[in-house]
Amino acid sequence: MPATKPLPSGFTLAIIGCGKCAYILLEHVLGDLGDRVCPIEFVVGDNVEAARRADAVVLSCHPHQGSEILRVPGMSEALADKLLLSMLGGVSVTTLEDSLYAKSAGAVPSLGRCHIIQAIPNVAAARKKSITVVGDRSACMPDEALELGQEILRRIGDHAFVGTNQMAAATALCASGTAFFSWLVEAMVDAAVAEGIERSEATRMAALTMAGAAELVVSGEDPAVVTARVTTPGGATARGLAVLEHSEVKETVAIALRATTLKIRS
Ligand SMILES: NC(=O)C1=CN([C@@H]2O[C@H](COP(=O)(O)OP(=O)(O)OC[C@H]3O[C@@H](n4cnc5c(N)ncnc54)[C@H](OP(=O)(O)O)[C@@H]3O)[C@@H](O)[C@H]2O)C=CC1
């Protein structure tokens, strides 16, 4: 996991839409402060005021509410020159910018534009293990705004940059992927239980085996090399792998990822 640097002294972060996803981020932002005292304010019913008081804003409401929140009079001024970290799945930076600046019909607003980053974390953020997908960004994003956005995201794990065109597939891989890998653990556990291993122990063993394999790959080993290392020709693992290859599991995984990607794009 990447090391975090302290956020700037006196820095104020506003969270608009502090539900499940943002609460986890907030927990880790506060956790990282250690003994430093940090006042928390609740601004009820006035998102513009919350944005106005902040140095940077996280937007984490439901995707369909984002435009409505940003369209409110005064919001574009409240966000001028600030970072807006959007966690809204499937909502592009262009859509958010249109909501903020539609009235100025593309003209440069009197105050500076805000700097929007689209970042989609996954549920492992709860354990600071999210691989957050960072896609769309405002044009001409200053380095400091991007660095600040990354620093906030480091509180919940690591992140990866992808192009706008890869955003849907990357969200399928990283956000939906958590469900796919958990589903695979479940299948392994069911199979182990059928072989007589007690369920809770099988769950722990399967999960740690997956984490171990992941750790090897994360540390730089090629997944195919890890597979080959475990597989003696003609041995027991080779027998099981042959069943997987014959069942066209790889093709089915590709179809599932494609279906998820298309749904995210739609
Ligand atoms: N959950 C996840 O794992 C992930 C979620 N996301 C994205 O994060 C976003 C939030 O998801 P999640 O945390 O699960 O959803 P939640 O429903 O838990 O949170 C949404 C929050 O937004 C608040 N809200 C609604 N309308 C407004 C408004 N007008 N002004 C201010 N706040 C408002 C809601 O308050 P109230 O309850 O009072 O209506 C609620 O607290 C979504 O856009 C989702 O796509 C992205 C990646 C992963």
The ligand as an ORCA input file, in Angstrom:
! r2SCAN-3c Opt
* xyz 0 1
  N     -20.786      1.522     -2.180
  C     -19.730      1.256     -2.941
  O     -19.041      0.240     -2.788
  C     -19.320      2.187     -4.038
  C     -20.062      3.337     -4.313
  N     -19.668      4.184     -5.298
  C     -20.424      5.386     -5.588
  O     -20.527      6.133     -4.397
  C     -21.743      6.832     -4.408
  C     -22.425      6.612     -3.077
  O     -22.664      5.227     -2.896
  P     -23.018      4.682     -1.449
  O     -22.138      5.326     -0.442
  O     -23.055      3.220     -1.545
  O     -24.520      5.241     -1.310
  P     -25.307      5.687     -0.002
  O     -26.765      5.606     -0.330
  O     -24.828      4.940      1.183
  O     -24.888      7.200      0.182
  C     -25.420      8.259     -0.548
  C     -25.511      9.435      0.387
  O     -25.870     10.596     -0.356
  C     -26.753     11.360      0.445
  N     -27.522     12.305     -0.372
  C     -28.566     12.046     -1.166
  N     -29.005     13.192     -1.740
  C     -28.219     14.188     -1.285
  C     -28.191     15.582     -1.478
  N     -29.056     16.202     -2.293
  N     -27.257     16.313     -0.848
  C     -26.346     15.697     -0.012
  N     -26.337     14.378      0.226
  C     -27.265     13.628     -0.405
  C     -27.615     10.292      1.085
  O     -28.271     10.815      2.188
  P     -29.727     10.209      2.593
  O     -29.478      8.806      2.989
  O     -30.132     11.119      3.684
  O     -30.566     10.318      1.350
  C     -26.573      9.251      1.472
  O     -25.993      9.552      2.724
  C     -22.559      6.335     -5.598
  O     -22.535      7.334     -6.583
  C     -21.840      5.103     -6.055
  O     -21.876      4.997     -7.463
  C     -18.522      3.967     -6.008
  C     -17.772      2.855     -5.785
  C     -18.108      1.867     -4.788
*
